[in-house]
Amino acid sequence: MTVAGPALVLSGGGARGAYQVGVLRHIARRHPELRLPIITGVSAGAINAAFIASFRGDLQAAADSLADRWSSLSTSRVMRTDLPSMLGNAVRVTGTVISGGARIAPPVRGLADTQPLRRFLAELIDPADIAANIEEGRLEALAISATSYRTGSCVTFVQGPPEAEMWSRFRRESRPGRIGVDHVLASAAIPLFFPAWSVDGEYFGDGSLRQTHPLSPAIHLGADRLLAISPRFIPGESGDLGSDSYPSTARILGLMLNSIFLDQLDSDAEKLERVNELLRRIEPKDRWRVAEREVELLVIRPSRDIGRMASRYERELPRTLRHLIRGLGTRRGSGSDLLSYLLFVPQFLSDLIELGERDAELNRARIDRFIRGTMDAPEDHT
């Protein structure tokens, strides 16, 4: 299957997903006629991808509506933060460890209850609308990735035309079907913090956990131009401790989540650029000898450190969650990256949307060239 128009690739990042919305809103306002035939997402990016794929209107209206939802999102709409719920989960975790795994309490299914998120997503995503957009030709395919806890593989759920080819590679595969709220919840189930989610009787967790090639779903589905939005700030890491400070648990967890959510896209982008460079060295008459094809890529990323931004809003968290997070070491100023994934606070999310809009404006010329299909400047990390 070949497509016209760029595919949209949205990576994970918890609350950082609001940044993607800002970038999309600026692009949609500047290019109201833009069509994104293939949309792929993982984790928080799966939420944005599924919403856009199910929206019964143009991209500009979709981006504006999604921005309104994100800017008013609160922690209570993502997870239960009342004292009985969070304390009960913490006690179960402690009891399970102390008992050596003996069944003295109900099994632990994450530190937070995400039933509020399920209700929120049910308001955002209508599987029937995704199917209708595909049938009407407004959308060619939606792909959502999650990690199977049964096989350890990254499974990409694909909803598209019958002729869409599925794939199977080492530790990654695709499955056709109708995508719904459960698929998105599974893709966004941050390890340890959010419980795994069942899809067709199989438990899945956050898709970023095993998605080593986040660009590949769109390429498998026929895209030859990719617009990727990453919430990773490149020049340096946040929360520098100095050589004499032992890393806090929050710092370690933050780096782990950075590795899971942010690093894979950059690694895959480097591989894609190397393949493109090799293909450019092959004479056009000999291209038929290789299976790979040249794929144009544009990555938009933050111009500011989102972790450092998050540290200003820690006090806005619900008291119980703030107490638990501080217990991991955020008081030492070294856990801002961890905080940025869990900080579902309206002002922080609004700031991320605004940052995304500013960064899209800063990259306006590159975005315009890419959308016109004439991008010739090298990809940078602005």
PyMOL commands that set and color helices and strands:
alter all, ss='L'
color gray80, all
select helices_A, chain A and resi 14-30+44-54+59-71+75-77+83-98+115-124+127-135+181-187+207-209+216-220+249-261+263-280+284-289+306-316+319-327+330-332+336-342+346-362+364-372
alter helices_A, ss='H'
color red, helices_A
select strands_A, chain A and resi 7-10+38-42+141-148+154-159+168-169+172-176+197-199+202-206+225-229+296-300
alter strands_A, ss='S'
color yellow, strands_A
deselect
rebuild
show_as cartoon
